[in-house]
Amino acid sequence: MKDQYGIDSSSPPPQNIVPEQWADLRMRRSRRKFQIATIVMVTASLLVILAFLLTAWGISALAAPREHTPVPATHVIANVPRPTPTTQATPSPQTSAQISAPVDNLLTNKALQQQFSGSVLIAQKDQILLSEGYGMADWDNKISNTPQTRFYLGSVTKEFTAMAILILQQRGKLNVHDPLCKYINDCPPPWQSLTIHELLTHSSGIPQLDDSSLSDASPQAWIDSYDNVPLSFTPGSQFSYCSVCFQILGYVIQQASGEPYSAFIQQAIIDPLQMKDTAFDSQHYYSLTDHATGYATWQVTAVQLGWDLDLQWSFLFGSGLMYSTVGDLYLWDQALYTNMLVSQQTLDEAFTPYDATSEFAGSGYGYGWFIGKSPVPGHHLIWHDGRIDGFRTYIGRYTDDHITIIFLSNLASLDELALANQIQQIVFANYHY
């Protein structure tokens, strides 16, 4: 007999699915059906009791419309004040199920078809609608992905590098419109006209060099490698995605703060937000109990990431070597609705689209974020994806509706933007305003 997801629970698992994974899928469906049944039973009981009371009291308005009771928040960031939006509706239990069930169905089927492996979290107005793992974190040891699994973030790391720059600006250590060379001794001649703003917005013209050609004698020697490398275009004249620019910004963070890049991110962002499963400790990532192994294709292991470097080199991590979980990224997302890290004026600077991008039609780029359009006319989407060996990641923040979509994948063959669009379509097709 097939269940509501089209899976025959009495049949043996498909050949490409290990028994443990098949059992986990069946158990997750049973648990979800039980949860839905419980909600229906409790709601029906409450309605019967309410009807009895209203009849006893002689109230004739029993059939008048009533508001749904919201499901309590299940994951609230500690010590962070919450905004009180005036244009949002709290999703009812029925609406929550209408969103979570089809997304779960989509990702479960993709995992069965060897098209998705990872973790996902979807939330709206402080309520987590879906938090699940799919596929395997480690095929060799038969360890499944869960919401607690850590993944390398790739370019989602750039959000944190940009925020560190803005924190330093708020502390009076720098300004985004300062010359870049103000913070770099023996600055390469081609960089003399550049500002920090142009690096933050991928409009500097600095080309990406082959890392293997760069000197590893010292960070200054790494900077010196660009002495005779001309800019690709006039600064500020166009958008050209530049990962090395965020490594250079990591170096600026070190110079302005007087601390290694990774140490500053830790004390300025990770610790205040209590992101306990987030770090840059790439030397020990693969020894963590809850880490995901990166796969180039289904069950084909990708090149392992991580450099055995001194802390003074941690600025190189600024473009993509942070790791985290969907839960920790939700803490990050929620903090960005508050002034816990920086002022609202500074947040507005970060989320202003300064340059239209050629790679992503309809989106501009702020400080570490793409700024695009939500499916709701007049509403905004603030997003970023990440691509690094063995991993694909995405966070989308629909700020006018307080909706968040996060997924982290350890399957490099995944098209993360196509998947984000599919999930977005499901969420907004079933979201009631």
MARKOL-796107 format. One line per 5 residues: their letters; for each residue x, y, z of C-alpha. Coordinates in pm, 1 decimal. Example, Ala and Ser with C-alpha at 12.3 -4.5 7.8 and 13.67 -1.06 7.14 Angstrom:
BEGIN
AS	1230.0:-450.0:780.0 ~ 1367.0:-106.0:714.0
END
This chain:
BEGIN
MKDQY	0.0:0.0:0.0 ~ 133.0:342.5:-95.1 ~ 146.3:624.5:157.4 ~ 54.7:991.7:90.0 ~ 393.7:1048.1:-74.3
GIDSS	354.0:766.7:-325.2 ~ 596.3:533.9:-143.6 ~ 501.2:170.5:-92.3 ~ 584.6:121.0:275.0 ~ 560.8:-257.4:246.3
SPPPQ	798.3:-285.2:-47.8 ~ 1176.1:-335.9:-18.8 ~ 1391.5:-23.5:-64.6 ~ 1507.7:68.0:-414.6 ~ 1848.1:-70.7:-506.7
NIVPE	2017.8:270.3:-477.9 ~ 1883.6:332.7:-124.7 ~ 2043.9:173.2:177.9 ~ 1800.7:4.6:423.7 ~ 1883.0:256.7:696.7
QWADL	1790.8:546.4:472.1 ~ 1470.2:371.4:356.7 ~ 1368.3:306.9:717.1 ~ 1438.5:670.1:802.0 ~ 1219.9:789.6:514.8
RMRRS	932.5:562.0:621.3 ~ 965.6:667.3:983.2 ~ 963.8:1036.1:888.5 ~ 641.8:991.7:692.1 ~ 476.4:800.9:975.4
RRKFQ	577.4:1071.7:1218.2 ~ 440.8:1344.1:990.5 ~ 106.1:1164.7:944.6 ~ 81.4:1117.5:1321.1 ~ 151.9:1488.5:1379.2
IATIV	-115.7:1593.7:1129.0 ~ -367.1:1351.8:1277.3 ~ -294.7:1485.0:1625.0 ~ -350.6:1845.4:1514.0 ~ -684.2:1748.2:1355.2
MVTAS	-801.0:1559.1:1665.7 ~ -698.8:1837.0:1907.6 ~ -859.5:2104.9:1690.9 ~ -1183.7:1905.4:1663.6 ~ -1195.0:1851.8:2039.9
LLVIL	-1143.7:2221.2:2108.9 ~ -1421.7:2314.2:1868.8 ~ -1664.3:2072.5:2039.3 ~ -1580.8:2217.5:2382.3 ~ -1612.9:2573.4:2251.5
AFLLT	-1948.6:2496.7:2092.9 ~ -2075.6:2352.1:2419.5 ~ -1964.6:2658.8:2617.3 ~ -2110.4:2904.3:2370.6 ~ -2442.5:2720.9:2370.0
AWGIS	-2448.7:2713.7:2750.3 ~ -2384.9:3086.6:2765.8 ~ -2653.8:3161.9:2507.1 ~ -2416.4:3315.6:2257.5 ~ -2557.5:3305.8:1907.4
ALAAP	-2245.5:3399.4:1714.3 ~ -2091.8:3051.9:1705.3 ~ -2056.5:3055.5:1328.6 ~ -1864.6:3384.4:1321.1 ~ -1510.6:3361.9:1170.1
REHTP	-1233.4:3284.7:1418.5 ~ -857.6:3326.0:1393.7 ~ -637.3:3019.7:1372.2 ~ -423.4:2951.8:1675.3 ~ -56.3:2993.1:1575.9
VPATH	188.0:2711.2:1635.1 ~ 444.2:2820.1:1898.6 ~ 794.1:2907.8:1777.4 ~ 1029.5:2613.1:1811.6 ~ 1363.8:2791.1:1770.2
VIANV	1411.6:3137.6:1915.1 ~ 1744.8:3316.9:1925.0 ~ 1838.9:3399.7:2283.4 ~ 1860.8:3760.2:2401.1 ~ 1773.5:3912.9:2061.9
PRPTP	1475.6:4154.1:2050.6 ~ 1211.1:4065.4:1793.6 ~ 1057.4:4306.3:1543.1 ~ 679.2:4338.5:1530.3 ~ 585.4:4351.1:1161.0
TTQAT	243.6:4500.3:1090.6 ~ 185.4:4355.4:743.3 ~ 241.8:3985.8:811.9 ~ -2.2:3709.0:888.6 ~ 97.9:3429.7:1125.2
PSPQT	68.4:3094.7:942.9 ~ -194.1:2862.0:1085.1 ~ -118.2:2491.8:1148.2 ~ -307.1:2412.4:828.5 ~ -101.4:2661.8:626.5
SAQIS	220.2:2528.7:779.8 ~ 133.7:2175.1:669.8 ~ 44.2:2300.0:322.0 ~ 397.3:2438.5:291.6 ~ 605.9:2177.2:473.9
APVDN	444.7:1862.2:330.5 ~ 497.0:1940.4:-41.2 ~ 852.7:2068.9:19.8 ~ 931.7:1753.1:215.1 ~ 779.4:1548.5:-66.1
LLTNK	990.2:1733.7:-325.7 ~ 1318.2:1684.0:-139.2 ~ 1242.5:1323.7:-45.4 ~ 1179.3:1236.2:-409.1 ~ 1494.6:1420.7:-517.9
ALQQQ	1695.6:1221.7:-263.0 ~ 1544.6:897.7:-392.8 ~ 1636.9:1005.8:-745.7 ~ 1995.0:1088.9:-636.9 ~ 1939.1:1460.1:-701.9
FSGSV	1957.3:1603.7:-347.7 ~ 2148.4:1534.7:-30.1 ~ 2155.0:1782.0:255.0 ~ 1953.1:1970.6:515.7 ~ 1676.2:2227.4:481.1
LIAQK	1505.1:2480.6:707.1 ~ 1202.8:2691.7:615.8 ~ 1063.6:2946.3:859.6 ~ 811.7:3227.2:872.5 ~ 774.7:3489.3:1145.4
DQILL	975.0:3305.4:1414.0 ~ 807.3:2973.8:1334.9 ~ 1003.3:2688.0:1178.8 ~ 780.8:2517.4:922.6 ~ 1029.5:2250.0:814.1
SEGYG	1367.3:2139.2:947.4 ~ 1488.0:1810.0:800.3 ~ 1783.9:1616.7:666.1 ~ 1782.8:1416.8:341.9 ~ 2031.0:1169.2:197.9
MADWD	2360.6:1076.9:357.7 ~ 2621.2:1291.8:528.9 ~ 2870.2:1006.6:497.0 ~ 2805.9:714.8:264.2 ~ 3103.1:509.4:385.9
NKISN	2982.3:513.9:745.3 ~ 2608.4:521.9:662.9 ~ 2546.6:848.5:851.3 ~ 2234.9:1040.1:747.1 ~ 2206.1:1414.3:707.7
TPQTR	2012.8:1586.6:987.7 ~ 1934.7:1950.3:1077.2 ~ 2243.1:1933.8:1301.8 ~ 2481.8:1833.4:1021.6 ~ 2759.8:2080.7:945.1
FYLGS	2835.5:2178.4:583.8 ~ 3091.7:2405.4:421.9 ~ 2908.8:2722.1:311.4 ~ 3111.3:2829.5:10.1 ~ 3028.0:3188.4:-85.6
VTKEF	2757.4:3223.3:179.7 ~ 3067.9:3301.2:391.3 ~ 3086.3:3636.9:210.8 ~ 2783.2:3758.0:409.9 ~ 2988.1:3728.6:729.1
TAMAI	3297.4:3892.9:581.8 ~ 3084.9:4189.6:470.8 ~ 2921.0:4213.4:813.1 ~ 3263.6:4215.7:981.8 ~ 3361.0:4515.1:767.0
LILQQ	3041.0:4694.1:870.1 ~ 3097.5:4615.1:1238.7 ~ 3445.6:4766.4:1211.6 ~ 3293.3:5071.3:1042.5 ~ 3044.4:5112.4:1327.2
RGKLN	3330.5:5084.8:1576.1 ~ 3514.6:5363.7:1396.1 ~ 3798.7:5140.4:1273.3 ~ 3734.3:5201.9:902.2 ~ 3483.6:5333.3:650.8
VHDPL	3359.5:5148.9:343.9 ~ 3445.8:5452.1:130.4 ~ 3805.9:5461.1:253.0 ~ 4083.0:5383.7:3.5 ~ 4166.6:5013.1:18.6
CKYIN	4536.9:5091.8:41.2 ~ 4485.8:5279.3:369.9 ~ 4482.4:4935.3:535.7 ~ 4747.7:4757.3:329.5 ~ 5118.1:4828.8:363.8
DCPPP	5306.2:4827.9:32.6 ~ 4974.3:4816.6:-149.3 ~ 4996.2:4698.1:-512.9 ~ 5004.9:4996.9:-750.5 ~ 4694.7:4884.9:-948.3
WQSLT	4490.5:4900.9:-624.6 ~ 4572.2:5263.2:-541.2 ~ 4241.1:5399.3:-671.2 ~ 4018.9:5132.5:-515.0 ~ 3781.4:5170.9:-220.5
IHELL	3656.9:4904.2:20.5 ~ 3307.1:4963.0:-120.5 ~ 3418.7:4848.6:-465.4 ~ 3550.3:4520.0:-328.8 ~ 3231.4:4462.1:-127.8
THSSG	3018.1:4510.6:-439.7 ~ 3233.2:4308.7:-685.8 ~ 3303.7:4621.1:-889.8 ~ 3678.8:4662.2:-828.2 ~ 3819.2:4500.4:-1142.2
IPQLD	4069.3:4287.3:-943.3 ~ 4119.7:3962.5:-1136.6 ~ 4123.1:3619.7:-977.4 ~ 4472.5:3467.7:-992.4 ~ 4551.7:3099.5:-982.2
DSSLS	4616.4:3035.6:-611.4 ~ 4900.3:2799.0:-698.2 ~ 5096.2:3091.2:-842.8 ~ 5080.1:3296.1:-522.7 ~ 5365.3:3304.8:-275.7
DASPQ	5306.3:3137.3:61.1 ~ 5603.0:3304.3:228.5 ~ 5383.7:3552.3:418.0 ~ 5049.5:3733.3:383.7 ~ 5237.1:4038.8:259.3
AWIDS	5403.5:3826.0:-8.7 ~ 5054.8:3711.5:-111.8 ~ 4950.3:4076.8:-147.8 ~ 5273.7:4153.8:-337.1 ~ 5180.6:3891.4:-596.9
YDNVP	4934.2:4147.6:-737.8 ~ 5191.9:4424.5:-782.8 ~ 5207.4:4387.8:-1159.8 ~ 4856.1:4254.8:-1225.5 ~ 4640.1:4523.8:-1392.1
LSFTP	4272.4:4568.2:-1313.9 ~ 4029.7:4407.5:-1557.6 ~ 3816.7:4723.3:-1591.8 ~ 3772.7:5074.0:-1453.5 ~ 3667.5:5045.9:-1085.7
GSQFS	3296.0:5096.0:-1033.0 ~ 3209.7:5063.3:-1401.1 ~ 3070.5:4709.6:-1392.7 ~ 2992.5:4401.7:-1182.3 ~ 3227.7:4102.4:-1197.6
YCSVC	3200.2:3839.7:-923.2 ~ 3530.5:3836.2:-735.1 ~ 3605.9:3576.5:-468.0 ~ 3963.1:3696.3:-415.3 ~ 3819.6:4039.4:-328.5
FQILG	3662.7:3890.7:-16.5 ~ 3995.0:3733.3:77.6 ~ 4149.2:4080.0:45.6 ~ 3865.2:4214.4:263.7 ~ 3955.2:3943.2:515.1
YVIQQ	4308.0:4085.7:515.4 ~ 4167.1:4436.1:572.7 ~ 3967.1:4300.0:868.2 ~ 4289.0:4163.2:1015.7 ~ 4470.8:4493.1:968.2
ASGEP	4189.9:4712.1:1105.2 ~ 4097.7:4490.9:1400.7 ~ 4447.6:4375.1:1496.2 ~ 4318.9:4015.9:1513.5 ~ 4325.1:3718.4:1275.7
YSAFI	4021.9:3724.1:1045.9 ~ 3869.3:3405.1:1189.1 ~ 3916.0:3523.5:1548.4 ~ 3739.0:3853.2:1475.6 ~ 3444.0:3678.9:1307.5
QQAII	3421.7:3447.4:1608.3 ~ 3407.6:3722.2:1872.3 ~ 3209.4:3979.7:1673.2 ~ 2942.3:3758.4:1513.0 ~ 2950.7:3386.4:1596.0
DPLQM	2971.8:3414.8:1976.5 ~ 2712.7:3694.0:2020.6 ~ 2462.2:3499.0:1808.6 ~ 2540.9:3170.8:1990.2 ~ 2613.1:2994.4:1660.6
KDTAF	2773.0:2698.7:1835.2 ~ 2808.6:2479.5:1525.6 ~ 2975.9:2744.5:1308.1 ~ 3349.9:2798.2:1265.2 ~ 3650.5:2811.9:1030.8
DSQHY	3847.0:2528.2:1193.2 ~ 3910.2:2356.5:862.4 ~ 4195.2:2146.9:1000.1 ~ 3953.2:1953.1:1219.5 ~ 3628.9:1966.8:1018.5
YSLTD	3648.1:1604.9:906.2 ~ 3699.0:1483.6:1263.1 ~ 3372.2:1643.2:1383.1 ~ 3097.7:1393.8:1460.4 ~ 2827.8:1585.1:1272.2
HATGY	3006.9:1687.1:953.3 ~ 2899.3:1622.3:595.7 ~ 3145.9:1474.8:351.0 ~ 3136.8:1657.2:17.6 ~ 3045.5:1456.8:-292.9
ATWQV	3119.2:1553.8:-652.2 ~ 2833.7:1332.5:-773.4 ~ 2618.2:1071.8:-601.4 ~ 2847.8:872.7:-365.4 ~ 3160.4:996.9:-548.2
TAVQL	3373.0:1181.9:-292.1 ~ 3493.9:1530.1:-382.6 ~ 3832.4:1681.7:-300.7 ~ 3855.6:1741.8:73.6 ~ 3867.0:2106.9:172.3
GWDLD	4079.7:2271.6:437.1 ~ 4424.3:2422.2:467.9 ~ 4671.4:2357.5:746.5 ~ 4765.1:2723.5:790.7 ~ 4863.7:2958.3:1069.3
LQWSF	4590.9:3195.4:1196.1 ~ 4755.2:3488.8:1015.4 ~ 4641.7:3321.6:691.4 ~ 4278.4:3286.9:798.4 ~ 4186.7:3588.2:580.5
LFGSG	4193.2:3342.9:290.3 ~ 3881.2:3182.4:441.6 ~ 3684.5:3505.5:389.8 ~ 3548.0:3402.0:51.8 ~ 3414.4:3056.7:130.8
LMYST	3557.9:2830.6:403.4 ~ 3315.7:2882.9:691.9 ~ 3105.3:2580.8:791.9 ~ 2768.5:2585.7:967.2 ~ 2425.5:2423.2:1006.8
VGDLY	2078.6:2525.5:891.3 ~ 1989.0:2602.3:1253.8 ~ 2284.2:2834.7:1304.7 ~ 2211.1:3014.3:977.7 ~ 1855.8:3067.3:1102.7
LWDQA	2000.4:3241.5:1409.6 ~ 2201.2:3459.6:1168.6 ~ 1890.5:3533.4:962.9 ~ 1685.5:3631.6:1267.9 ~ 1959.2:3856.7:1405.2
LYTNM	1953.0:4055.0:1079.8 ~ 1600.6:4171.9:1167.8 ~ 1745.2:4338.9:1478.9 ~ 2018.0:4588.5:1567.4 ~ 2217.5:4336.3:1768.4
LVSQQ	2522.9:4349.8:1540.3 ~ 2493.6:4690.9:1373.0 ~ 2245.9:4976.8:1349.9 ~ 1946.3:4983.3:1117.4 ~ 2118.9:5248.8:908.3
TLDEA	2415.1:5014.3:856.5 ~ 2184.6:4723.8:771.5 ~ 2016.7:4945.1:513.7 ~ 2360.3:5005.2:358.7 ~ 2423.4:4630.1:341.4
FTPYD	2088.4:4559.8:174.7 ~ 2100.9:4837.8:-84.1 ~ 2152.7:4707.4:-440.6 ~ 2448.4:4909.5:-568.4 ~ 2518.0:4726.1:-893.1
ATSEF	2300.3:4531.8:-1132.7 ~ 2457.1:4193.4:-1200.1 ~ 2508.3:4033.5:-1535.9 ~ 2513.1:3681.3:-1392.0 ~ 2175.9:3704.5:-1216.6
AGSGY	1919.8:3905.1:-1412.4 ~ 1687.0:4103.4:-1189.2 ~ 1924.4:4112.2:-891.6 ~ 2158.1:4380.3:-770.0 ~ 2439.5:4337.5:-519.2
GYGWF	2471.3:4500.9:-178.8 ~ 2741.0:4421.9:78.0 ~ 2771.7:4043.2:71.7 ~ 2415.4:3985.3:-53.3 ~ 2224.3:3972.1:-379.7
IGKSP	1910.0:4186.4:-370.9 ~ 1624.1:4070.1:-593.2 ~ 1246.7:4056.9:-621.3 ~ 1017.3:3834.7:-419.2 ~ 726.8:3651.3:-591.8
VPGHH	503.0:3904.5:-412.2 ~ 492.4:4228.5:-615.6 ~ 674.5:4509.8:-441.8 ~ 847.7:4275.1:-196.1 ~ 1217.3:4197.0:-174.5
LIWHD	1436.0:3887.5:-169.1 ~ 1782.8:3909.1:-10.8 ~ 1985.6:3600.4:-96.7 ~ 2318.2:3434.0:-158.3 ~ 2430.4:3093.5:-274.0
GRIDG	2753.7:2904.9:-224.8 ~ 2958.9:2673.0:-445.8 ~ 3270.8:2496.3:-328.5 ~ 3414.3:2147.3:-389.6 ~ 3152.8:1894.1:-279.0
FRTYI	2899.0:2147.7:-146.5 ~ 2612.3:2369.3:-269.2 ~ 2434.0:2611.4:-34.8 ~ 2159.7:2874.3:-34.4 ~ 1990.9:3122.9:198.3
GRYTD	1696.8:3333.9:84.2 ~ 1539.8:3601.3:307.4 ~ 1198.4:3733.8:198.5 ~ 1219.5:4022.9:442.3 ~ 880.1:4184.9:376.8
DHITI	708.8:3856.3:462.4 ~ 962.7:3737.1:721.9 ~ 1005.6:3409.5:530.1 ~ 1341.4:3228.1:523.5 ~ 1454.9:2939.6:302.1
IFLSN	1787.9:2774.6:386.7 ~ 1938.2:2457.3:248.0 ~ 2288.0:2313.3:268.8 ~ 2389.3:2028.9:39.2 ~ 2688.1:1796.2:17.5
LASLD	2616.7:1711.9:-346.9 ~ 2806.5:1928.4:-595.9 ~ 2592.6:1822.6:-892.5 ~ 2298.0:2011.1:-740.6 ~ 2177.7:2327.3:-916.7
ELALA	2111.5:2525.9:-599.4 ~ 1937.7:2818.3:-769.3 ~ 1696.1:2591.3:-956.4 ~ 1612.0:2412.2:-632.0 ~ 1566.0:2744.4:-451.1
NQIQQ	1318.8:2849.7:-718.8 ~ 1122.6:2522.9:-683.4 ~ 1098.8:2558.0:-305.9 ~ 1006.7:2924.5:-337.5 ~ 720.7:2840.2:-573.2
IVFAN	579.1:2588.4:-325.2 ~ 609.2:2824.2:-30.0 ~ 439.2:3119.1:-196.8 ~ 173.3:2909.2:-368.5 ~ 55.4:2793.1:-26.0
YHY	123.4:3105.1:182.8 ~ -186.7:3305.0:277.6 ~ -161.8:3678.4:336.7
END
